Amino acid sequence: MSLIKIENRCNQSCVFCSFEPERQRGKIEVTSIFDDIKRSKEKLVQISGGEPFLAKPAVLLEILLCCLKNKKKVEIQTNASLIEGYDAGALKKIARIVKASGGYFNVNISAANPKLDRKITQRDFFYRKISGVNLLLKLEVAVRITHIICELNYRYLPSFARFVKEKMGPRVGWVQFSFVKAMGKARTRKIVPKYSSVSGFLSKACYILERSGVEFEIDHIPPCMLGRYYGYHVDIAKMKLKIPGPQEREKTYVKKCFKCKYANICYGPRKDYLKIHKVF
Ligand code: SF4
């Protein structure tokens, strides 16, 4: 996959943001984005930011059309807070392009209520984001919900699963539970919990989604921490199909991995996690 950052600015200030502050300076040139898309050998192009919907509709449309012309599958990574107020005509076109590419919207929702959402994002956009997701679902485009697991929200994972079941249900394409990366603002134990603390809450959340027919997958927390849900880890397919990617350089084996029954389907814990917690 190719990650294309089209916008340096973001309208949230998430406690776990991995976008390095020093990289947020400077303007992104649209012509260089076109070059990156054309040059990319990957099928999947992730349109990211900052928040991509801060870009003008005409600019976003041009970038997406460039993806389509170059036969890319498009993933738009967004917090969905600007979807509702976005130019309606442009939004319909954007949804059509994403659909035609075989792609999807990847929406980061990391809380099931406004209070926790405010604590995590430092903004009051919870209801706007949920409306944004519902609008995308109305446009019949595939939506993945990404839930970043961090110190502030891991105890509420089962509540989040119930929230998805009740408010979005199987209309949502799938949920990805993604353990926080210890990068950017998140290089601290205040944000990165221990795998072992998260494990039980995550299993309960998986159980709720499994029972309600909502698809889900898991990333950045090793299979040995997932109980009977280890098979939902996204690295298994990557390893089996030998798909190259950042997982190969971001994760590493530790001593106990060499005796582990999952070693053939796992790249090991993240290196940035080990820097924070030393062991797991
Ligand atoms: S290989 Fe290591 S990190 Fe992966 S599941 Fe086994 S012990 Fe856990």
Residues whose N, C-alpha, C, O or C-beta is under 5 A from the ligand:
A	BS01	SF4	P222 P223 C224 K256 C257 C260 Y262 A263 C266 G268 P269
